[in-house]
Amino acid sequence: MNPKAPEIRRRYDRLREAMVTGNVDAVLVCGNQYAGFEGAVRYISGFEIVHRYAYVLVPLEGEPTLVFPREARWIGDKKKTWIANQVWPDVPGKWLCQHFQKSGVKRVGVVGLDFVMPVRDYRELQGRAELLPFDFQFDMMRAIKSDAEFSEIRDSMSIILDGFWRLVEGFSPGRTEAEIMAPATQRFVARGAGSRMMNMVLSGSNGSAEPFFKLPAHRTVETDDLVLCSLEITGSEGYWVEFSRPLIRGKLSPTSERMKEIYPEAMAAGKRLLREGELASNVHRAVTEKLARYKFSLGHLSGHSIGQTMIEHPAIGANTDVVLRENMVFSLHPQVVDEKGRICLYTQDTYRVGKTEGENLCNVPWKFFHGGEVEPSGSGKSATERKPSLD
């Protein structure tokens, strides 16, 4: 018996409940190689996309089918999936059309309709079946994480903190942004992250960071440069976590100093409301109101649900009137931007929604690191390597 059978059954039961509520005959789950867009397929099939794309077709009744383009027949380990039915048509959209006609499927909920489904397949399906966006329903049914999922989330957090401390130990002026990021990336790959990474930087001179994300490259970091390394990775089982802390060897600018004073208050306000029964919009409002007192705004949303897809519903935003439930997991990452849109401060923490407040899934304090620090003795195990508390 597959040791994951109870977890697999839980996922399909919840998905089919959502299908009944959404009045669809089947759900077509799309995934592709783009980092962060592969996770829905893995969540519902166990298959890890290595290249190209794949679908999982889940009928309201009966067995699911994995659908690959023929050119991907030998890409990815097909033995890892728990789905026995697998097909490799030249154009998956044509096969799906024929299958829908034979099986009487008319209304199809599509996970990834707007961003993931290839155009060639959409052309085949358009007008032959009623395609309905199903991302929100799919994400909400998987938003509350199980004990089995928390085990993998803990592993991912252990990996990201391992890389972070390597990065901090080697941080020093005179090195390029790519060289600074390299020790972290090396640890991520060595511990099973593979290509599932989205590691970026926000950086700038004179004690400030500019508010646009970029890939670390050949820019040399000077003493008074502020560097914000945005670390986003998974473990070998594909669960995303996000983490960041600011680094600077020299002196902060006056604006960055003001941001430094208010930022912990904003994060703490968000943490207090990451609790059972709270609205996601209230979390966002608590963060923004703290920042507005200093005439700072947000560069984007305060955060988002996170799992085997990098960005899942619900978001932590002004219009997200979704009720939070215990054991949802969120990345909280408010990007504070000054009035002129030239300077920012940014961090990331991954939280579990608790009964009374959020639980930060790491044990690294929020502060500015200057480089050369080592992981404190005895703190090798992150908070996530213990069973999540139930408050």
N, C-alpha and C positions, 0 to 999 in steps of 0.2 A: 504493500500500500504506500502510495506517495505520502511522505511525512507532512507535506504541505496541504494535504487534501482538505482538512477543516478550514484552512485559510482560503483556499481556492473556492470552496463551496460558499463561504461567507461572501466573497466578492461577487460571484454569479447571482446569488440570491438577492443581494442589494441592487445589482444592476437590473435584474428582471423586475424588481419592485418599481424602479425608476421607469422602466419601459412601459409597465402597465399604467402608471400615473401619466406618462407622456403620450400614451396612446400610439405607440409605434409597434410595427410588426417585427422589426429587427434593429440592431444597432451595429453600425460599421465603425470600428475604431481604427483611425489612421495614425501612422507614425512614420518618421523618416530619420535619416542620419543626423540632421541638424541638432546640435547639442541642446538638450532640454525638450525636444519635440518627439523623442523616441519612447518616452516613459509610459504613455497610455497603452501601447501595444504590449510592453513588458508586464505591466500591471495585470492585464487581463489574459495573458497567454504564457508568460514566463520566457518568451523569446526575446533575445537581445539583438537589436538591429546593429549590424556592424557597418553596412553600406547600403545605399539605395533606400527602399521603403518597403512597408508591408501593411497589410490590413488584418484585422480580426473581425469576422462576421459572426455576430451572436444573435441567433433567432430567439423569439420569445419562448419557443419550445424546441427541443432538439439540441444536437451537439454543435458547438462553434466550429468555424473553419478558419485556418490561416491562409491568407492569399498573398502570394509573392509575385512580382514580375519575373518572367522567365530568366532574365539576365542576372537575377539574384539567387538562382537555384543553389549555387554552391557558396553563398556568402552567409555567414552566421551558422552557429551550431544548432541544427534543427532538433537535436536530441534534448536540448534544454527545455523545450516547451512541453506543456502538459496536454496540448491539443493534438489529437491524432489525425484529424482531417486537414490535409495540406494540399494546395494546388499551386501550379506555376504557369499561368496563362501568359501569352505574349503581351496582351493588353488586359490587365485586371478589370478595367471598366467594362469591357465586352463580356467577360465571364460573369461578372456581377449582374449585368443586365439579363443575361440568359437565365441565371440562377433565380433572380427575382421573378421572372415570368413563369418559370416552372413551379416555383414554390408558392406563388400567389402573394408575394411580399409587395406591398404598395407604399407604406409609410416607413421610411428609414431614418432613424436618428443617427447623425454623423458626428463623431468626435474628431475634430480637426478639419471641418468643412472649409473654414475661412482661411486657414494658414498652412494646412498640411497636405490635403489631397492634391495629387498631381493634376495638372490641367488636362492631360490626355484622357484620364479616367473620368473626370468631371464632364468632359464633352460627350463621352459615351452614355453617361447616366442621366444627364440633363433631359428632362421631359419624359423619361421612361420610368422614373420612380419619383415619388415625392421625397426630396431630401430635406431634412429638418436639422438645424443646428442642435447638437446635444452635448456640447462641452460643459455647460453649467451643470446639467443634471448628472453627468458622469463624474465631474469633480466633486460635487456635493456628496454623492454616494460613497466616495472614497476619502472624504475629508477627515473623518474620525479614524485615527490610526489604531491598529490592533497591537497586541503585545508582540506578535511576530514582526510587525513592521517596526516597532520601536527598537527591537534588537538590531535591525539593520541601520536605523537612524543613529543609534549609539555608535555603531561601527564607523559610519560616515563622519560623525563628529570627532571621533578619536583620530581619524586620518587627517581631517582639516586642521586640527590643533597641532598635530605632529608637524605638518608642513609649516604652519604659522611660526612655531618656535624656531624652526630652522631658518626661516626668512628673517626673523628678528635678530637671531644670533649673528647673521652675516651682514645685516644692514649697516652701511657706512657710506659717507660721501665719497665721490670719486668713482663709484660703480654705476653702471647703466641700470635703467629700470628693469631690463631683461635679466641682467645678472643678479639683481636683487630678488626677482621672482623665482629664479632657477632652482634654488635649494628646496623651495616649497613644492614646485612642480615635480621635482625628482622624487620626493617622498610620496606624492599623490600617485604617481605612476607605479612606484615600487609596491604600493599597498593596494593596488587593484582598481584605481579610478579609471584607467584606460584613457579613452578620448573624451570621457564625460566630464569636461571641465570648462569653465567660463571665467578665467582669471584675468581681471582688468585692473587698471590703475586710474586714479584721479591724482594729479600732481600739479605743482606750480612752484614758482620762485618767491623770494622775499616773505617767507613764512605763511604762504597761502596756497591753496589748491584750486585750480580752475575747475568749473563744474561739468566738464564733459569727460565721459569714459573713453578710454583708449586701451589698446593692447600694449603691454610693456615692450619697448623696443630699445633703440640705441641712444636715447636721451640720457646724458650723464647727470646724476643727482648731486647737487651742491649742498653745502652745510645748512643753509637756510631754506632749503626746499621742503615742502610738506608733501608727503607721499601717503596716499590712501590705497592700500592694496585690497581690492575686492576679490575675495576667494570664494569660489562657488564650484563645488565638486560633488561626486557621489562615491560611495564604496562600490565593491564588486557587484552588489545586488541592485545598484541603480537608484538609491535613495539620496536625493539632493539635500545638502545643507549649505548655508552661507555664513560667512564670518569675516569680520574686518576690524582692524584697529589702526589708528593714525600713527605715523612715524615721522620724526624730525630730529635732527641732531642739533640744530641751531635754535633761532628765536622765531616765535610766532609773530605774525602781523597783528596790529590792534584789532582788526575785524575777526581774525581767527581766534584771538583771545576772548572776544565777546561770545563767539560761538561756543568756545570751550566751556564757558561758564554756564550757559543755558542748556547745552546738549544733554548732559546727564539727567536734568530735570524732565526734559521731553521724553527721553527713553523710559524713565521711571514712571511717568504718567501713562505711557502706553502699556507698560508691563502690568500696572495695577488693574487695567481694564481687560486684559486678555484672560477672561474668566467665563465660566459657564453662564449662559443666559444673556450676556452683553451683546449689543449690536456692534458689528465691525466698524460701522461709521463713527461710533462713539470713541473707539480707540484712536482712529485717525484725528478726530476733532480734539481729543485731549493732547495729542502731540502738537498739532498745528497751533492751538491756542497758546501753548507755552512759548513757541517760537515767535508768534505774532507780537507778543509783548516786547520783543526786542527788534521788531520790524524785519524779521526774517521770514522767508517763505520756504515751501518745499519744492524741490526740483521735479518730483513725481510722487506717486503714491507712498504711503507710509510703509506698506509691505504687502505680502500676499501669502496665501496658503502654498505649501510646498510638499512634495512627495516624490514619486518616481517621475513626475514631470516637474521641470524647474519652476514654472509659474502655473499654479492652479487657482481655480476659484475656491473661495471668495477672496477678493482683494481687501486690503485695509484702506478704504477710500471714503470720500465724503458721501458718495451715493450708494454705498454698499450696506443696505439695511438687512443684512443676514445675521441671524442669531448664532453666536459662537457656542460650540459644544466642547465639553471636556475631551482632551486628547486629540483635538485638531492641532496641527503644527503650522507655524507661521514664521516666515522671515520678516523681521522688523528692521527696516533700513531707511529711515528718513534722511533725505539729502537736504541739508540746510543750505540755502542760497541767499546771498545778500541782495539788497535792493537793486543794484545795478546788474545783477546776473553775472558777476565776474569771479566771485569767490564762493567756495562751498566747504562744508565739512560733512563727513559721511562715515557711517559705521554700519555693520550688519550683525545681528544676533538671531539665532534660531530658537524659537520658543514653543513650548507645549502649553496649550490652553488648560488652566487648572480650575479647581472649584472656586477659589477665592482670588487668584491672580495668576499671571503667567509664570512659567518656570523656564528660566534661561538654561538652555541645554549645553552650556559650557561653564567653566569656572575661571575664566580670564577676566580680570577687572577692566573696566573702561578707563583708559588713560592714554597719554601720548608716550610711545616708546621711542627711545633714542638710538637703539641698536646695541648689540652686545649682550642684552639680557638673555638669561637662560631660563628654561622652565623651572619653576620653584620645586625644590625637593619635596617629594611626597604628593605632588599634584599631577602625577602622570596619568591618573585616571580622571577623565572628565566627569562632570555631573551625570552625563548620559550613560556612563558605564555602570551606573547603579539603576535599579528599577525605578521608573518615574514615580515620584511620590503622588499620592492622591489627595494632598493637602489635608 
